[in-house]
C-alpha cells in the first residue's frame, strides 16, 4: 500500500480507503445505470446481438468518467479524481481537452 499511496500522492490510509470506496461505488453505479441508459438510447440486445456488450461498454465509459468525478466530489476527493481523469485522458490521446 505504501507504493500506491506514494504513486497517488496520498498521505493517509483513510484517504486511500475513501478513494477505494469511490471507485467501488462508481463501478457499481455505472453498471447499474447502463441498462436504462441503453434503453433510453434505443439500444437492445435483440437488435445488436453479439455487438450489444462491446457497444454497451463503449457507451458506459464516458458515463463512468463523469460519475467518477461526481462521486469523488461528493466524498471530498474532487482534486484527486479530477487529476486522475486528466492524466488518464491524456494517456488516451485526449489531452487537448484540457489545454487552454
Secondary structure, DSSP 4 states (H G I P E B T S, - for coil): -HHHHHHHT---HHHHHHHHHHHHHHHHHHHHHHHHHHHHHT--HHHHTTHHHHHHHHHHHHHHHHHHHHHHHHTT-HHHHHHHHHHHHHHTT-GGGG--
